Amino acid sequence: MSVQPIIQHLNKLIELHDSLLRISKQKTEILKEGNTDALQKLMTKEQKHVQAINQIEQKRIDAVASWATKQNLDQKTVTVSTIIEEYTTGADQQQLEQVTLTLAEQLVELRRQEDLNKQLTQQSLQFVQLSLDMMQPSMKNMTYGNAKHQSKPSAPRRSVFDSKA
């Protein structure tokens, strides 16, 4: 059996990850602008891409398992790397290796971009928290009465009932 179905699924994953990377870069710009409405719309679009990637990834896993079964190999131990190294030659091997490397490079770049987005989000949240802290009055200033009289004990108070009687 040919490895072409695996290569096709990997190519589709490359396309989807490329699109997801573009979305991630747009998210960076939106985070810099602070546009929450646009961010929310983009997050919905991003979620759809992630779902599509998960579906294609499952198809790729199934294609590898099918290939392994037809080659009388254990489905659980066969990976794309082992197919490249041990079971393919020539054009199939080169093509499979190329798409695998391209996908790996995209994943690294996507990880970097998402790390940047995470940092921007954390900084935005810190700024919001700082702003809220500045708007709320301090608990030290939240006392009732005159602070001068509270720190000094007042003259002994006489009770209505005389306990010595």
C-alpha positions, 0 to 999 in steps of 0.5 A: 500500500502506498503512503500517499493517503498519509501524505495527503492528510499531512498536506491538509494539516499543513494548510490548516496550521498555516491558516491557524498561524495567520489567525494567531498573528491577527490575534497578536495585533488585536491583543495589542489594540485591545479590541475585545469584540474582534478578539472574541470573533477571532477566537470563534474562528480559531476554535473552528480551525482547531476542530478541523485540525483535530478531525484531519489528525484523526484521519491521519492516525487512521491512515497510518493504522490502516497502512500498518495493518496492510503491512502486517505491522503493529498499529500502536508502534508504527509512526510516520517517523518509522515509516520514513526511516524503515519502510519507504524508499525513493520519492515516497520517502522524500515526499513524506519526510518533506511534509513531516518537516514542514509540519514540524516547522509550522508547529514550532512557529505556531508555538512561538506565536501562541507564547507571544499571545499568552504573554500579551494576554497576561500583561493585559490582565495585569494592567486590568488588575492594576487599574481595578486596584487603583480604583478601589479604596484601600482597606486602611482608609475604610474605617468609621469615626475619627482615627485620633480618638480610636487610638487613645483610650478614653476616660473610664466609662461609668456603667448605668449599673454600679457593680459595687453596690 
